[in-house]
Every structure is written in structure tokens, then in C-alpha cells.
Amino acid sequence: MIRLLLSLTFLASLSVNAFASEAPERSSLSFDQLLKSISSAYEAPPAPVVEERSSTAARTLENDPRLWISVAASTKEERTRLLEMGLSIEAISANSVSGIVHRDSLPAFQTKSVSVLASIPLAQFASSSLKDFPTQDAAYHNYQEMYGRLKALESANPDIASLFSIGRTTEGREIWTLRINSSAKGTKPSSKPGAVFQGAHHAREHLSVEVPLLFAVWLLENRDNAEVRKYIDTLDIYIQPMINPDGAEFDISTGKYQWWRKTRSPQASGNFGADLNRNYDSWWCQAGASNSPWADTYCGPSAFSEPESRAVRDFVKARPNLKTMISYHTYAELILYPWGGKYEDIPNQDDLRVFRTLAEGMARLTGYTAQKSSDLYAATGDSCDWAYAEAGIFAFTIELSPAGGGWGGGGTFYPGAGVIDKTVRDNVQAALYLLRNTSDPRRAI
Ligand SMILES: [Zn+2]
């Protein structure tokens, strides 16, 4: 219901006042209560659709020039080429992939003899198969709700938690970071080994916000548990649930999901946004990224062209104590490790063993599959490749639920709030496992 109210007064929802009337009651819930409230929100009957917003939203999505298509592809090299042609690959089966492409990218498909197996307007695919914000998905945190929860955690745990921004987005939103450390607050340096948990590089992947955010709730609620206490005392933990808040808010701005992936920076020819996970300086805009500003996989006009990726870059470079990192995405149920931008293994064999051991450890706790990122396809400009190459951080991409595959494959960015409980609980265990290995990742092998 929080979402519904906010969506009905969307502009007002950006103000503190609209949020303040709703936030306290939910902010005070415990981890279990929160997950319970999320489940019951999911089971509640849909709220009535408000006619005016609905038609506005439908008009927006119906005008969207993108398509959901399925094309023949059976190798990682073919999949990489499709990314370069502007297709954002979302579902993979043995002989085909499905995903989103802008209609302006389609001439390249004909030129390169790509076999398009099926194609429908994105709006039609969306309305035929998926839940619409806000009714069933009110339990997901929007930007203000996320901020409210982080602020409440800081207020309830002033001795060990501090909230600060690592920078501002194109539209001026702060990129909030909750730090958990018993001896250093805010941006004060620490020599303790550091771990970073990030969500929502990609706007429409809302579940990737819930996992790090609720991990923060869980950690602070269990702060007196002996193991958790040890991490709070000996590690420097950073939680950044929404790296791309402009995109995430745009995705829900009309009351209907916009299937938005990128940032919201103005680009050539009236286009908006770059793919943040193609924008880091790791073989920037080579394999698996598009030069076309309309494409979902657009790498941006230059490496670090986006204020969001620059904020992460500066955050990492200022903290040589960082050892481990997870960037959460959806969907596929995979634990991915570098390289993402090259098919080869990373050259350091000891590090490769560490990556594999930690990925497999997290895979055991989640039921996901551990693999080298480029075994799916090559994608350059990825944050984890950059964090490892630049700073030696053991950085993982976790593709959360659902598993997906095939034309729709049961996979979606919008799986409803019903998946939050299990996904969060499983990933709390995986994140704890990573903390267990953060003081000295090389001891994992
Ligand atoms: Zn993603």
C-alpha cells in the first residue's frame, strides 16, 4: 500500500512529507516481520486500478519503440555479438536467446543474417505475462522507502552504523551507502578488511535492491550474535542498495513498469541513459556492448561517462582496504566471477581458485550455479571486472531469482513480491559466507 499511495501522488512522493506519513510504521518492523508483511502484501487482492494513471501509463509503454524478441543463438560468441547489436539478453536456452531490442537496431539483424524466431512489441509482452506496479509489488522499496529504512537502521544503531552518499546521479539523487563498522563512521578511513554489497546497477532489477537492503536489516538485528559481532568489530561493511536510483524510479514512475535498464543521462538524438554495467573502464565498449545510444546495452559516450559509475569508481579507489564485493542483478540464479569481458580465465591462478571456491560456497547456500561470467557471453565495461583489475577485489555478480530461460521461460524482472522472502533468506547466508572470508579471502582455498 505504501507504493500505491506514493504512486498516486508521484510528484509528492519525492518529498519528505509524503514519505514521512508512511515510513515510521514500516521502518520499525523486524527482519521477520518485514518479510511477513511482504508476503501478505503479495497475497492481498489487487487494489483497484486508477483509470487516469492506467491510461497514461499504457500510452507510455505502447509508444515504446522496443520489442521482445527471440533469436537463434547457441554459442557464447553468438550471444556476445547480439549484445553488441543492441539486444539485452534476458533469457538463454540451448539454441536461442530472448530479450529486448530497440526497433532501430533491427536493420543490423537483417544485415548480419540473424534469425529472428519471434518478436512482439515490448508493451504487448509486458501486458500478456507480467504483474504491474504498484498493486502486487507494493512490498518492494522505492527510492524514498529505501532511504527511510537505511536512515532508521542508522538511528537505531548509532554506535556502529552510519549513512552517507557516495555521489549524486544525473537527476540529483544521492547514492546512499550504509556503513557498518564499530570504530569508523561515514567516510573516515579504516584499515579493517572491507566488503561491499551493491544493488540496482540495472534499473528494472528491483529484487537486487531488496537483497542488500534486507541484509543490512538482518545484520543489525543480529548484531549481538557472536559471529555477526565479530564481523562488525573486525570488518568495514558497506551496503549500497541502489546504485542507479534515477533509472529505478523512472521504471516505476507511471504506475506501470517501463522495463528500463539504463541510467537517465541525456544522450544523442533524444535518447536517454547508458548501461551502467557496460560503463566501467574494463575494455570499455569492446565485446558485448553497443555503440548505439538507443540500445539497452549502450556503453555510454566514454568510460565512466555516468556520475553513478564515477561515484563507485571514486568510492573504491579511496578505500584500499576493500577485499570483497557483490553486485546483485536479476535474473538467472547464477554466481558469476571474472572475467566477464574476456573468454579467458583471469591470469592469476591463485586468485582464480579463490574466485571459484567462494562462488561455489555461495552457490551451495543459494542453490544457484557458479560460473565464469563470460561463459554466458562476453560483456565489457562490467563493474566486477573493473573492481578486480583495478583494486584486486574479489568481486562477484549474483544474478538472483528466478532462473529464467527460453522465450519467457518463467523468468522476469518483475516476479512479484512472493520471491522476496526466499531470495533474501538464501542470499543472507551467501553474504554472510562472503563476510566470513573477507578478512583474508585467500585463506578460502
Ligand atoms: Zn543486471
Boltz pocket constraint, residues with backbone or C-beta under 6 A from the ligand:
constraints:
  - pocket:
      binder: B
      contacts: [[A, 201], [A, 202], [A, 205], [A, 277], [A, 328], [A, 329], [A, 330]]
      max_distance: 6.0
